[in-house]
Amino acid sequence: MPEIMQKVQSAFQEAFSVDPSLITMEATPNQIPGWDSLGHASLAATLEQVFNVSLDIDDLMAMEDVRSVVEVLQRKLQ
C-alpha cells in the first residue's frame, strides 16, 4: 500500500500541481485544488499512465476521494 500511495501522490502532483503532502487517504475533492469534473478526467489519464492500467467509467465513478482512488487501483493491479 505505501508504494501505491506514493504513486497516487505523484499522480495528483502531476495532474493538479499540488504538494503531495496534501494527498492523504482522507483527502476529498473539496480539499484538493483543481479536483473538479474536468480535473477528474486529467487525474484519470495520469493514473492510467503512472499505473499502466485502463480505467473504465465505473472506476471513474467510484473514485470519490483519495481512499477510493487507492481502492480502485488496488483492484486493478491484482
Helices and strands as residue ranges (DSSP letters): H 2-16, G 20-22, G 29-31, H 37-51, H 57-62, H 66-77
